[in-house]
């Protein structure tokens, strides 16, 4: 059995009066079959602002799932006594898919049981050069970053994410998604689209305003915000695919973000971790794990508040132009006109 799934089902049981729970698909791997859950709490109005928290897309990056289970567990515990939280949830919907790739996690693999990297599996092709293999490849499922066959439908886990985003987030005028990963660099990064091109997204001003709001709210944070394209381009990015889809409705604002936890720092502090496959992606000593689980709660809770009060900080008219200019200056000086 999978410890993360046991913990998720424990939280589901504890929070059952307040949670709407769906099992979106079942993933088979060897002797086991695992459900992929989506949970929501708060406003049931499809037009209410919403935040979606996603994790465990890459089976080795267990820490992303752990961070979301810590936040969800804390919300469920607070629902027993915290009237302010209940009032907040009247205005916002929170959606959780903390364990998207249980088959991969149980087999200690990044990809799903079919050998497909779910973050390279969407039907979007990069518009520039992608790094060899890492940018997504169709050579073989035995190599990492496999996209799946060109003419095949998306994997059931990817489809489950798409359905959840469409049903729970895209009905709202304003929504945010946060997808939790680990394994890149020394710093904790907040990535935003695009991953398939270095061209800025339409909602660059809103992303910059969100960063600005966070800087003012938590001045001592040390997240690095940047478009993923500043690091590398990739084929098949699921969030680019969903972002482009959301653009179909002009009034809709959907801001998909990725928390990329800087796992090299953990390896630097405990070099022996390098010899363990999980150690490259996860903090292994207990005290470090606890610190990681604590530090991101502030950011997750900020997103919940920012979404519920989005009308109070989303820039319009002149301010929007200024945010866009500042963002181009900060992130696209070398690439954009
Ligand atoms: Zn990842």
Boltz pocket constraint, residues with backbone or C-beta under 6 A from the ligand:
constraints:
  - pocket:
      binder: B
      contacts: [[A, 58], [A, 61], [A, 180], [A, 181], [A, 182], [A, 183]]
      max_distance: 6.0
